[in-house]
Amino acid sequence: MQPLQRQYLGCGYLPPLDDRKRLTMWQPPSGAKGYRGPDPTVCAGYSTTLPDVREVALAHVHWSKGNLGAVLGEPAHEHLSAAIVILDGQCNAMQHWKMTPESEGGGGK
């Protein structure tokens, strides 16, 4: 996606085009919701639509149900297996953050 298109969509990493109103669908975390980590350096809209990311997300769903081999028709490649493990670890970290109260640095109530 081109920078101009991203600006029209309200990408939080680019300045607004002018004083026209724009729809802001997502902004980088700022700590308002309890997030204390470093600011992201890549637009979430871009990174989540990469083909590799989509492939791993789909594989993770089947892996979590114990059905990955049936879907692939062969054993998972070591790179796909590693990516699934990374995604699963990050999903668990997000769930932990969500369940931790804001007063303790999490995103929960």
ABEGO torsion letter per residue (X at the ends): XBAAAAAAAGBAABBBABABBBBBABBBBAGAAGBABBBBABBAAAAAABAAAAAAAAAAAAAAAGAAAAAAGBBBBAAAAAAAAAAAAAAAAAAAAAABBAAAGBABX
